[in-house]
Amino acid sequence: MGKYSNQTLESGESKVAKSRGSYLRIHFKHCREICHHISGMETTKAQKFMEDVLAFKSAVPFTKYTGGIGHHAQAKQSKAPGNSGRWPVKATQVVLDMLKNAVANAESNTMDVENLVVSHIQANRAPGGRRRTYRAHGRIGPYMSQPAHVEMILTEKAEAVAKEVDTSPKRVSKKQAAKNRFVKVGGGN
């Protein structure tokens, strides 16, 4: 089993569910944008989002690799910069399958499946696959693919802690105290 980049979550402090894929034949840039968008989401919400992308009901917002990306109203819903978005079907399907695998791992670890959050997800470049294309005048050019490694870690959602109410008297400067003592007399503006 390979190492995960986020070692803090797997130190045993809390239950985690993990899933990873190496040398995946999907575009790295598409994976990066999908991972960036679903990071921190609840698993049910992330799963619904990716199913909507596959059905072309919502677009993946592109935030980093935006060269040549069109502007779409669906990307505007997720507040993408410049309304840039696409529907990367193959990469979305792979990340969705990984999410389902991680949820199944959580279920086997007796975790609360309804309360899971994507606490860590990242995509890294894998070594490029080499092919060749034939150019004019007998030359040969590279025709490389850009595969990806993807890893994700799910944790149970932490319960919100109520903020403690401050009961100590509020400190007021002399100037503010004088202003508070002043009473306006008269009905003018």
Backbone as JSON Lines, residues from 0, in Angstrom:
{"i":0,"aa":"M","n":[0.84,-1.18,0.0],"ca":[0.0,0.0,0.0],"c":[0.88,1.24,0.0]}
{"i":1,"aa":"G","n":[0.55,2.22,-0.83],"ca":[1.34,3.43,-0.94],"c":[1.07,4.39,0.2]}
{"i":2,"aa":"K","n":[1.92,5.42,0.27],"ca":[1.76,6.44,1.3],"c":[0.78,7.5,0.83]}
{"i":3,"aa":"Y","n":[0.04,8.05,1.78],"ca":[-0.83,9.18,1.49],"c":[-0.1,10.44,1.89]}
{"i":4,"aa":"S","n":[-0.33,11.52,1.17],"ca":[0.4,12.75,1.46],"c":[-0.05,13.38,2.77]}
{"i":5,"aa":"N","n":[-1.29,13.12,3.17],"ca":[-1.81,13.71,4.4],"c":[-1.7,12.69,5.52]}
{"i":6,"aa":"Q","n":[-0.55,12.67,6.2],"ca":[-0.28,11.67,7.23],"c":[-0.98,12.0,8.54]}
{"i":7,"aa":"T","n":[-1.41,13.24,8.75],"ca":[-2.02,13.62,10.02],"c":[-3.35,12.92,10.22]}
{"i":8,"aa":"L","n":[-4.1,12.72,9.14],"ca":[-5.42,12.11,9.28],"c":[-5.36,10.62,9.52]}
{"i":9,"aa":"E","n":[-4.26,9.97,9.13],"ca":[-4.22,8.52,9.29],"c":[-3.43,8.1,10.52]}
{"i":10,"aa":"S","n":[-3.16,9.03,11.43],"ca":[-2.39,8.69,12.62],"c":[-3.22,7.94,13.66]}
{"i":11,"aa":"G","n":[-4.5,7.77,13.43],"ca":[-5.33,6.98,14.34],"c":[-6.12,7.81,15.32]}
{"i":12,"aa":"E","n":[-6.09,9.15,15.19],"ca":[-6.84,9.99,16.11],"c":[-8.34,9.79,15.93]}
{"i":13,"aa":"S","n":[-8.78,9.67,14.7],"ca":[-10.19,9.44,14.41],"c":[-10.28,8.43,13.28]}
{"i":14,"aa":"K","n":[-11.46,7.88,13.08],"ca":[-11.63,6.91,12.0],"c":[-11.6,7.63,10.66]}
{"i":15,"aa":"V","n":[-10.92,7.02,9.72],"ca":[-10.86,7.57,8.37],"c":[-11.13,6.46,7.36]}
{"i":16,"aa":"A","n":[-11.6,6.86,6.19],"ca":[-11.77,5.93,5.07],"c":[-10.99,6.51,3.89]}
{"i":17,"aa":"K","n":[-10.21,5.65,3.23],"ca":[-9.31,6.12,2.19],"c":[-9.56,5.41,0.87]}
{"i":18,"aa":"S","n":[-9.17,6.08,-0.19],"ca":[-9.24,5.49,-1.52],"c":[-8.2,6.21,-2.38]}
{"i":19,"aa":"R","n":[-7.57,5.46,-3.27],"ca":[-6.57,6.09,-4.14],"c":[-6.5,5.37,-5.47]}
{"i":20,"aa":"G","n":[-6.07,6.09,-6.48],"ca":[-5.86,5.51,-7.8],"c":[-4.55,6.03,-8.35]}
{"i":21,"aa":"S","n":[-3.76,5.15,-8.95],"ca":[-2.46,5.54,-9.49],"c":[-2.42,5.3,-10.99]}
{"i":22,"aa":"Y","n":[-1.71,6.15,-11.69],"ca":[-1.51,6.04,-13.13],"c":[-2.85,5.95,-13.87]}
{"i":23,"aa":"L","n":[-3.8,6.8,-13.48],"ca":[-5.13,6.78,-14.1],"c":[-5.08,7.48,-15.45]}
{"i":24,"aa":"R","n":[-5.66,6.87,-16.47],"ca":[-5.63,7.44,-17.81],"c":[-6.74,8.48,-17.98]}
{"i":25,"aa":"I","n":[-6.67,9.51,-17.18],"ca":[-7.59,10.64,-17.25],"c":[-6.75,11.9,-17.17]}
{"i":26,"aa":"H","n":[-7.24,12.97,-17.73],"ca":[-6.46,14.2,-17.77],"c":[-6.22,14.74,-16.36]}
{"i":27,"aa":"F","n":[-4.96,15.05,-16.07],"ca":[-4.6,15.57,-14.76],"c":[-5.31,16.89,-14.47]}
{"i":28,"aa":"K","n":[-5.37,17.78,-15.46],"ca":[-5.96,19.09,-15.23],"c":[-7.45,18.98,-14.89]}
{"i":29,"aa":"H","n":[-8.15,18.06,-15.54],"ca":[-9.56,17.85,-15.21],"c":[-9.69,17.32,-13.79]}
{"i":30,"aa":"C","n":[-8.82,16.37,-13.42],"ca":[-8.86,15.8,-12.06],"c":[-8.62,16.88,-11.02]}
{"i":31,"aa":"R","n":[-7.66,17.75,-11.29],"ca":[-7.33,18.8,-10.32],"c":[-8.54,19.69,-10.07]}
{"i":32,"aa":"E","n":[-9.24,20.07,-11.11],"ca":[-10.38,20.97,-10.95],"c":[-11.54,20.28,-10.23]}
{"i":33,"aa":"I","n":[-11.78,19.01,-10.51],"ca":[-12.84,18.27,-9.82],"c":[-12.5,18.14,-8.35]}
{"i":34,"aa":"C","n":[-11.25,17.74,-8.06],"ca":[-10.82,17.56,-6.66],"c":[-10.89,18.87,-5.89]}
{"i":35,"aa":"H","n":[-10.49,19.96,-6.53],"ca":[-10.52,21.27,-5.87],"c":[-11.95,21.66,-5.5]}
{"i":36,"aa":"H","n":[-12.9,21.32,-6.38],"ca":[-14.28,21.72,-6.13],"c":[-14.95,20.88,-5.05]}
{"i":37,"aa":"I","n":[-14.68,19.57,-4.99],"ca":[-15.39,18.73,-4.01],"c":[-14.66,18.62,-2.68]}
{"i":38,"aa":"S","n":[-13.49,19.22,-2.56],"ca":[-12.75,19.16,-1.3],"c":[-13.55,19.87,-0.2]}
{"i":39,"aa":"G","n":[-13.75,19.18,0.92],"ca":[-14.49,19.74,2.04],"c":[-15.99,19.51,1.97]}
{"i":40,"aa":"M","n":[-16.49,18.96,0.87],"ca":[-17.93,18.71,0.72],"c":[-18.34,17.47,1.5]}
{"i":41,"aa":"E","n":[-19.62,17.41,1.83],"ca":[-20.19,16.17,2.35],"c":[-20.22,15.18,1.19]}
{"i":42,"aa":"T","n":[-20.09,13.88,1.51],"ca":[-20.01,12.88,0.45],"c":[-21.29,12.81,-0.37]}
{"i":43,"aa":"T","n":[-22.44,12.96,0.28],"ca":[-23.7,12.9,-0.46],"c":[-23.81,14.07,-1.45]}
{"i":44,"aa":"K","n":[-23.38,15.24,-1.0],"ca":[-23.42,16.43,-1.86],"c":[-22.43,16.29,-3.02]}
{"i":45,"aa":"A","n":[-21.23,15.77,-2.73],"ca":[-20.22,15.58,-3.77],"c":[-20.68,14.55,-4.8]}
{"i":46,"aa":"Q","n":[-21.32,13.49,-4.32],"ca":[-21.8,12.45,-5.22],"c":[-22.9,13.0,-6.13]}
{"i":47,"aa":"K","n":[-23.8,13.79,-5.57],"ca":[-24.88,14.38,-6.38],"c":[-24.3,15.36,-7.41]}
{"i":48,"aa":"F","n":[-23.3,16.15,-6.99],"ca":[-22.67,17.09,-7.91],"c":[-22.05,16.37,-9.1]}
{"i":49,"aa":"M","n":[-21.31,15.28,-8.83],"ca":[-20.65,14.57,-9.93],"c":[-21.66,13.86,-10.83]}
{"i":50,"aa":"E","n":[-22.75,13.37,-10.26],"ca":[-23.8,12.77,-11.09],"c":[-24.46,13.83,-11.97]}
{"i":51,"aa":"D","n":[-24.61,15.06,-11.44],"ca":[-25.15,16.16,-12.24],"c":[-24.19,16.55,-13.37]}
{"i":52,"aa":"V","n":[-22.89,16.48,-13.11],"ca":[-21.91,16.77,-14.16],"c":[-22.02,15.74,-15.27]}
{"i":53,"aa":"L","n":[-22.17,14.47,-14.9],"ca":[-22.3,13.41,-15.91],"c":[-23.58,13.56,-16.72]}
{"i":54,"aa":"A","n":[-24.62,14.14,-16.1],"ca":[-25.88,14.38,-16.8],"c":[-25.91,15.77,-17.46]}
{"i":55,"aa":"F","n":[-24.8,16.51,-17.4],"ca":[-24.67,17.86,-17.96],"c":[-25.66,18.84,-17.35]}
{"i":56,"aa":"K","n":[-25.99,18.64,-16.07],"ca":[-26.88,19.57,-15.37],"c":[-26.1,20.64,-14.62]}
{"i":57,"aa":"S","n":[-24.86,20.36,-14.25],"ca":[-24.01,21.37,-13.64],"c":[-22.58,21.18,-14.14]}
{"i":58,"aa":"A","n":[-21.84,22.27,-14.23],"ca":[-20.49,22.24,-14.79],"c":[-19.46,22.26,-13.67]}
{"i":59,"aa":"V","n":[-18.29,21.69,-13.96],"ca":[-17.17,21.75,-13.02],"c":[-16.52,23.12,-13.22]}
{"i":60,"aa":"P","n":[-16.42,23.94,-12.16],"ca":[-15.78,25.24,-12.31],"c":[-14.27,25.08,-12.46]}
{"i":61,"aa":"F","n":[-13.7,25.7,-13.47],"ca":[-12.26,25.65,-13.68],"c":[-11.65,26.93,-13.11]}
{"i":62,"aa":"T","n":[-10.75,26.78,-12.15],"ca":[-10.18,27.94,-11.47],"c":[-8.72,28.17,-11.82]}
{"i":63,"aa":"K","n":[-7.97,27.11,-12.1],"ca":[-6.54,27.26,-12.36],"c":[-6.2,27.13,-13.84]}
{"i":64,"aa":"Y","n":[-6.64,26.05,-14.45],"ca":[-6.33,25.8,-15.86],"c":[-7.5,26.3,-16.71]}
{"i":65,"aa":"T","n":[-7.5,27.61,-16.99],"ca":[-8.65,28.23,-17.65],"c":[-8.37,28.64,-19.08]}
{"i":66,"aa":"G","n":[-7.21,28.32,-19.62],"ca":[-6.88,28.73,-20.98],"c":[-7.78,28.05,-22.0]}
{"i":67,"aa":"G","n":[-8.51,28.83,-22.79],"ca":[-9.36,28.28,-23.83],"c":[-10.66,27.69,-23.32]}
{"i":68,"aa":"I","n":[-10.98,27.88,-22.04],"ca":[-12.21,27.34,-21.47],"c":[-13.33,28.33,-21.73]}
{"i":69,"aa":"G","n":[-14.48,27.84,-22.18],"ca":[-15.61,28.71,-22.46],"c":[-16.3,29.18,-21.19]}
{"i":70,"aa":"H","n":[-17.16,30.17,-21.34],"ca":[-17.93,30.72,-20.23],"c":[-19.34,30.15,-20.29]}
{"i":71,"aa":"H","n":[-19.83,29.66,-19.15],"ca":[-21.13,29.01,-19.12],"c":[-21.93,29.47,-17.92]}
{"i":72,"aa":"A","n":[-23.23,29.52,-18.07],"ca":[-24.11,29.92,-16.97],"c":[-24.06,28.89,-15.84]}
{"i":73,"aa":"Q","n":[-23.85,27.61,-16.16],"ca":[-23.78,26.59,-15.12],"c":[-22.56,26.79,-14.23]}
{"i":74,"aa":"A","n":[-21.46,27.29,-14.79],"ca":[-20.27,27.56,-13.99],"c":[-20.49,28.79,-13.12]}
{"i":75,"aa":"K","n":[-21.37,29.68,-13.56],"ca":[-21.67,30.89,-12.8],"c":[-22.34,30.54,-11.48]}
{"i":76,"aa":"Q","n":[-23.11,29.44,-11.44],"ca":[-23.79,29.02,-10.22],"c":[-22.79,28.71,-9.11]}
{"i":77,"aa":"S","n":[-21.63,28.17,-9.46],"ca":[-20.64,27.83,-8.45],"c":[-19.59,28.92,-8.29]}
{"i":78,"aa":"K","n":[-19.87,30.1,-8.82],"ca":[-19.01,31.28,-8.68],"c":[-17.59,31.03,-9.2]}
{"i":79,"aa":"A","n":[-17.5,30.41,-10.36],"ca":[-16.2,30.18,-10.99],"c":[-15.66,31.5,-11.52]}
{"i":80,"aa":"P","n":[-14.35,31.72,-11.44],"ca":[-13.81,32.98,-11.95],"c":[-14.0,33.07,-13.46]}
{"i":81,"aa":"G","n":[-14.64,34.12,-13.9],"ca":[-14.91,34.29,-15.32],"c":[-15.94,33.34,-15.86]}
{"i":82,"aa":"N","n":[-16.7,32.7,-14.97],"ca":[-17.74,31.73,-15.36],"c":[-17.17,30.61,-16.23]}
{"i":83,"aa":"S","n":[-15.92,30.2,-15.97],"ca":[-15.27,29.16,-16.76],"c":[-15.64,27.79,-16.21]}
{"i":84,"aa":"G","n":[-16.15,26.93,-17.07],"ca":[-16.51,25.59,-16.63],"c":[-16.61,24.62,-17.77]}
{"i":85,"aa":"R","n":[-16.48,23.34,-17.43],"ca":[-16.59,22.27,-18.42],"c":[-17.26,21.06,-17.78]}
{"i":86,"aa":"W","n":[-17.46,20.04,-18.61],"ca":[-18.07,18.79,-18.15],"c":[-17.13,17.63,-18.47]}
{"i":87,"aa":"P","n":[-16.04,17.46,-17.7],"ca":[-15.08,16.39,-17.99],"c":[-15.64,15.03,-17.58]}
{"i":88,"aa":"V","n":[-16.26,14.32,-18.5],"ca":[-17.03,13.12,-18.19],"c":[-16.15,11.99,-17.68]}
{"i":89,"aa":"K","n":[-15.05,11.7,-18.37],"ca":[-14.23,10.54,-18.0],"c":[-13.6,10.73,-16.62]}
{"i":90,"aa":"A","n":[-13.03,11.9,-16.36],"ca":[-12.41,12.16,-15.07],"c":[-13.45,12.18,-13.96]}
{"i":91,"aa":"T","n":[-14.63,12.73,-14.23],"ca":[-15.69,12.77,-13.22],"c":[-16.14,11.37,-12.86]}
{"i":92,"aa":"Q","n":[-16.26,10.5,-13.86],"ca":[-16.69,9.12,-13.6],"c":[-15.67,8.39,-12.72]}
{"i":93,"aa":"V","n":[-14.38,8.59,-12.98],"ca":[-13.34,7.92,-12.19],"c":[-13.34,8.43,-10.75]}
{"i":94,"aa":"V","n":[-13.44,9.75,-10.56],"ca":[-13.44,10.31,-9.2],"c":[-14.71,9.89,-8.46]}
{"i":95,"aa":"L","n":[-15.84,9.8,-9.16],"ca":[-17.08,9.34,-8.55],"c":[-16.95,7.88,-8.1]}
{"i":96,"aa":"D","n":[-16.34,7.03,-8.92],"ca":[-16.12,5.64,-8.53],"c":[-15.2,5.54,-7.31]}
{"i":97,"aa":"M","n":[-14.17,6.41,-7.26],"ca":[-13.28,6.42,-6.1],"c":[-14.03,6.85,-4.85]}
{"i":98,"aa":"L","n":[-14.93,7.83,-4.99],"ca":[-15.71,8.29,-3.84],"c":[-16.62,7.18,-3.33]}
{"i":99,"aa":"K","n":[-17.26,6.45,-4.25],"ca":[-18.11,5.33,-3.85],"c":[-17.29,4.25,-3.15]}
{"i":100,"aa":"N","n":[-16.07,4.01,-3.64],"ca":[-15.18,3.04,-3.01],"c":[-14.81,3.47,-1.6]}
{"i":101,"aa":"A","n":[-14.5,4.76,-1.41],"ca":[-14.14,5.26,-0.08],"c":[-15.33,5.18,0.87]}
{"i":102,"aa":"V","n":[-16.55,5.45,0.37],"ca":[-17.75,5.34,1.21],"c":[-17.97,3.89,1.62]}
{"i":103,"aa":"A","n":[-17.73,2.95,0.69],"ca":[-17.85,1.52,1.02],"c":[-16.81,1.12,2.06]}
{"i":104,"aa":"N","n":[-15.6,1.68,1.95],"ca":[-14.57,1.42,2.96],"c":[-14.99,1.96,4.32]}
{"i":105,"aa":"A","n":[-15.62,3.13,4.33],"ca":[-16.1,3.71,5.59],"c":[-17.18,2.84,6.21]}
{"i":106,"aa":"E","n":[-18.04,2.29,5.36],"ca":[-19.11,1.42,5.85],"c":[-18.53,0.16,6.48]}
{"i":107,"aa":"S","n":[-17.47,-0.38,5.88],"ca":[-16.84,-1.58,6.45],"c":[-16.07,-1.25,7.73]}
{"i":108,"aa":"N","n":[-15.68,0.02,7.9],"ca":[-15.01,0.46,9.13],"c":[-16.0,0.88,10.2]}
{"i":109,"aa":"T","n":[-17.28,0.59,10.01],"ca":[-18.38,0.95,10.92],"c":[-18.41,2.45,11.21]}
{"i":110,"aa":"M","n":[-18.27,3.25,10.16],"ca":[-18.4,4.69,10.3],"c":[-19.81,5.09,9.89]}
{"i":111,"aa":"D","n":[-20.26,6.26,10.36],"ca":[-21.58,6.78,10.01],"c":[-21.51,7.32,8.58]}
{"i":112,"aa":"V","n":[-22.11,6.6,7.64],"ca":[-22.0,6.94,6.21],"c":[-22.69,8.25,5.88]}
{"i":113,"aa":"E","n":[-23.76,8.59,6.6],"ca":[-24.51,9.82,6.33],"c":[-23.76,11.07,6.8]}
{"i":114,"aa":"N","n":[-22.72,10.88,7.6],"ca":[-22.05,12.0,8.25],"c":[-20.61,12.15,7.76]}
{"i":115,"aa":"L","n":[-20.31,11.74,6.53],"ca":[-18.94,11.76,6.03],"c":[-18.65,13.04,5.25]}
{"i":116,"aa":"V","n":[-17.38,13.47,5.34],"ca":[-16.91,14.67,4.65],"c":[-15.63,14.31,3.9]}
{"i":117,"aa":"V","n":[-15.45,14.88,2.71],"ca":[-14.19,14.71,1.97],"c":[-13.18,15.65,2.61]}
{"i":118,"aa":"S","n":[-12.41,15.13,3.57],"ca":[-11.49,16.0,4.31],"c":[-10.19,16.23,3.55]}
{"i":119,"aa":"H","n":[-9.8,15.3,2.67],"ca":[-8.57,15.48,1.9],"c":[-8.75,14.81,0.55]}
{"i":120,"aa":"I","n":[-8.46,15.54,-0.5],"ca":[-8.45,14.96,-1.84],"c":[-7.45,15.74,-2.66]}
{"i":121,"aa":"Q","n":[-6.64,15.01,-3.43],"ca":[-5.68,15.71,-4.27],"c":[-5.37,14.88,-5.51]}
{"i":122,"aa":"A","n":[-4.98,15.59,-6.55],"ca":[-4.56,14.96,-7.8],"c":[-3.13,15.38,-8.09]}
{"i":123,"aa":"N","n":[-2.3,14.43,-8.45],"ca":[-0.91,14.69,-8.83],"c":[-0.68,14.19,-10.25]}
{"i":124,"aa":"R","n":[0.31,14.77,-10.9],"ca":[0.67,14.31,-12.24],"c":[1.35,12.95,-12.15]}
{"i":125,"aa":"A","n":[1.0,12.07,-13.07],"ca":[1.69,10.79,-13.22],"c":[2.62,10.91,-14.43]}
{"i":126,"aa":"P","n":[3.57,10.0,-14.57],"ca":[4.46,10.07,-15.74],"c":[3.65,9.99,-17.04]}
{"i":127,"aa":"G","n":[4.01,10.83,-17.98],"ca":[3.26,10.91,-19.24],"c":[3.45,9.68,-20.1]}
{"i":128,"aa":"G","n":[2.37,9.27,-20.74],"ca":[2.45,8.15,-21.68],"c":[2.96,8.67,-23.02]}
{"i":129,"aa":"R","n":[3.96,7.97,-23.57],"ca":[4.6,8.47,-24.79],"c":[4.03,7.8,-26.03]}
{"i":130,"aa":"R","n":[3.62,8.65,-26.99],"ca":[3.29,8.19,-28.33],"c":[3.95,9.15,-29.3]}
{"i":131,"aa":"R","n":[3.77,8.93,-30.58],"ca":[4.41,9.81,-31.55],"c":[3.42,10.24,-32.62]}
{"i":132,"aa":"T","n":[3.68,11.41,-33.14],"ca":[2.89,11.9,-34.27],"c":[3.87,12.24,-35.39]}
{"i":133,"aa":"Y","n":[3.46,12.02,-36.6],"ca":[4.34,12.19,-37.75],"c":[4.12,13.58,-38.34]}
{"i":134,"aa":"R","n":[5.22,14.31,-38.48],"ca":[5.17,15.69,-38.92],"c":[5.68,15.81,-40.36]}
{"i":135,"aa":"A","n":[5.65,17.03,-40.86],"ca":[6.12,17.27,-42.22],"c":[7.63,17.07,-42.32]}
{"i":136,"aa":"H","n":[8.09,16.8,-43.5],"ca":[9.51,16.66,-43.82],"c":[10.16,15.51,-43.05]}
{"i":137,"aa":"G","n":[9.39,14.47,-42.73],"ca":[9.96,13.27,-42.12],"c":[10.27,13.38,-40.64]}
{"i":138,"aa":"R","n":[9.78,14.43,-40.0],"ca":[10.07,14.58,-38.57],"c":[9.03,13.84,-37.75]}
{"i":139,"aa":"I","n":[9.37,13.57,-36.49],"ca":[8.45,12.91,-35.56],"c":[8.36,13.78,-34.32]}
{"i":140,"aa":"G","n":[7.12,14.03,-33.87],"ca":[6.91,14.84,-32.67],"c":[6.3,14.02,-31.55]}
{"i":141,"aa":"P","n":[6.43,14.48,-30.32],"ca":[5.83,13.75,-29.19],"c":[4.32,13.92,-29.18]}
{"i":142,"aa":"Y","n":[3.63,12.92,-28.67],"ca":[2.17,12.94,-28.58],"c":[1.85,12.29,-27.25]}
{"i":143,"aa":"M","n":[2.03,13.06,-26.17],"ca":[2.02,12.48,-24.83],"c":[0.69,12.67,-24.12]}
{"i":144,"aa":"S","n":[0.34,11.7,-23.27],"ca":[-0.85,11.82,-22.44],"c":[-0.44,12.36,-21.08]}
{"i":145,"aa":"Q","n":[-1.38,12.91,-20.33],"ca":[-1.1,13.48,-19.01],"c":[-1.93,12.76,-17.96]}
{"i":146,"aa":"P","n":[-1.56,11.55,-17.55],"ca":[-2.35,10.82,-16.55],"c":[-2.2,11.4,-15.16]}
{"i":147,"aa":"A","n":[-2.92,10.84,-14.2],"ca":[-2.96,11.41,-12.85],"c":[-2.96,10.33,-11.78]}
{"i":148,"aa":"H","n":[-2.45,10.7,-10.6],"ca":[-2.64,9.94,-9.37],"c":[-3.67,10.71,-8.56]}
{"i":149,"aa":"V","n":[-4.66,10.04,-7.99],"ca":[-5.68,10.7,-7.17],"c":[-5.79,9.97,-5.85]}
{"i":150,"aa":"E","n":[-5.87,10.71,-4.75],"ca":[-6.08,10.11,-3.43],"c":[-7.13,10.92,-2.68]}
{"i":151,"aa":"M","n":[-7.92,10.23,-1.85],"ca":[-8.92,10.94,-1.04],"c":[-9.03,10.28,0.32]}
{"i":152,"aa":"I","n":[-9.34,11.09,1.31],"ca":[-9.55,10.62,2.68],"c":[-10.87,11.21,3.17]}
{"i":153,"aa":"L","n":[-11.74,10.35,3.67],"ca":[-13.03,10.77,4.23],"c":[-12.97,10.65,5.75]}
{"i":154,"aa":"T","n":[-13.56,11.62,6.43],"ca":[-13.68,11.56,7.89],"c":[-15.12,11.88,8.26]}
{"i":155,"aa":"E","n":[-15.47,11.54,9.49],"ca":[-16.79,11.89,9.98],"c":[-16.8,13.37,10.31]}
{"i":156,"aa":"K","n":[-17.93,14.01,10.04],"ca":[-18.06,15.44,10.26],"c":[-17.95,15.76,11.75]}
{"i":157,"aa":"A","n":[-17.12,16.72,12.09],"ca":[-16.97,17.13,13.48],"c":[-18.19,17.94,13.91]}
{"i":158,"aa":"E","n":[-18.62,17.73,15.13],"ca":[-19.77,18.48,15.64],"c":[-19.32,19.9,15.99]}
{"i":159,"aa":"A","n":[-20.17,20.86,15.67],"ca":[-19.85,22.25,15.93],"c":[-19.88,22.52,17.43]}
{"i":160,"aa":"V","n":[-18.89,23.23,17.9],"ca":[-18.81,23.59,19.31],"c":[-19.38,24.99,19.47]}
{"i":161,"aa":"A","n":[-20.28,25.15,20.45],"ca":[-20.9,26.45,20.68],"c":[-19.86,27.43,21.22]}
{"i":162,"aa":"K","n":[-19.92,28.66,20.73],"ca":[-18.99,29.67,21.17],"c":[-19.34,30.12,22.58]}
{"i":163,"aa":"E","n":[-18.33,30.25,23.41],"ca":[-18.55,30.63,24.8],"c":[-18.95,32.11,24.87]}
{"i":164,"aa":"V","n":[-19.95,32.41,25.7],"ca":[-20.44,33.77,25.83],"c":[-19.51,34.52,26.79]}
{"i":165,"aa":"D","n":[-19.07,35.7,26.35],"ca":[-18.17,36.51,27.16],"c":[-19.0,37.33,28.15]}
{"i":166,"aa":"T","n":[-18.86,37.07,29.46],"ca":[-19.65,37.76,30.49],"c":[-18.89,38.92,31.12]}
{"i":167,"aa":"S","n":[-17.61,39.07,30.84],"ca":[-16.85,40.15,31.45],"c":[-17.31,41.49,30.86]}
{"i":168,"aa":"P","n":[-17.27,42.56,31.68],"ca":[-17.72,43.86,31.18],"c":[-16.81,44.34,30.04]}
{"i":169,"aa":"K","n":[-17.42,44.99,29.08],"ca":[-16.69,45.46,27.93],"c":[-15.87,46.68,28.32]}
{"i":170,"aa":"R","n":[-14.61,46.71,27.92],"ca":[-13.75,47.85,28.23],"c":[-14.07,49.0,27.28]}
{"i":171,"aa":"V","n":[-14.2,50.19,27.87],"ca":[-14.54,51.37,27.1],"c":[-13.5,52.44,27.38]}
{"i":172,"aa":"S","n":[-13.03,53.11,26.34],"ca":[-12.04,54.18,26.52],"c":[-12.72,55.41,27.12]}
{"i":173,"aa":"K","n":[-11.91,56.35,27.6],"ca":[-12.45,57.58,28.2],"c":[-13.26,58.36,27.18]}
{"i":174,"aa":"K","n":[-12.76,58.4,25.97],"ca":[-13.44,59.15,24.92],"c":[-14.81,58.52,24.62]}
{"i":175,"aa":"Q","n":[-14.86,57.18,24.56],"ca":[-16.11,56.49,24.27],"c":[-17.09,56.67,25.43]}
{"i":176,"aa":"A","n":[-16.57,56.64,26.69],"ca":[-17.44,56.81,27.86],"c":[-18.06,58.22,27.86]}
{"i":177,"aa":"A","n":[-17.26,59.24,27.51],"ca":[-17.77,60.61,27.45],"c":[-18.84,60.74,26.36]}
{"i":178,"aa":"K","n":[-18.62,60.06,25.26],"ca":[-19.58,60.09,24.17],"c":[-20.9,59.43,24.59]}
{"i":179,"aa":"N","n":[-20.81,58.36,25.36],"ca":[-22.0,57.66,25.83],"c":[-22.78,58.5,26.85]}
{"i":180,"aa":"R","n":[-22.07,59.32,27.66],"ca":[-22.74,60.16,28.66],"c":[-23.47,61.33,28.02]}
{"i":181,"aa":"F","n":[-23.0,61.79,26.9],"ca":[-23.58,62.96,26.25],"c":[-24.99,62.64,25.78]}
{"i":182,"aa":"V","n":[-25.94,63.52,26.16],"ca":[-27.33,63.34,25.76],"c":[-27.7,64.51,24.86]}
{"i":183,"aa":"K","n":[-28.21,64.21,23.71],"ca":[-28.57,65.23,22.76],"c":[-29.89,65.87,23.18]}
{"i":184,"aa":"V","n":[-29.93,67.2,23.23],"ca":[-31.13,67.93,23.62],"c":[-31.64,68.67,22.4]}
{"i":185,"aa":"G","n":[-32.94,68.66,22.23],"ca":[-33.54,69.38,21.12],"c":[-34.0,68.43,20.04]}
{"i":186,"aa":"G","n":[-34.86,68.94,19.2],"ca":[-35.46,68.1,18.17],"c":[-34.9,68.36,16.8]}
{"i":187,"aa":"G","n":[-33.74,68.98,16.73],"ca":[-33.15,69.3,15.43],"c":[-32.63,68.06,14.72]}
{"i":188,"aa":"N","n":[-32.1,68.31,13.52],"ca":[-31.57,67.19,12.74],"c":[-30.35,66.68,13.35]}
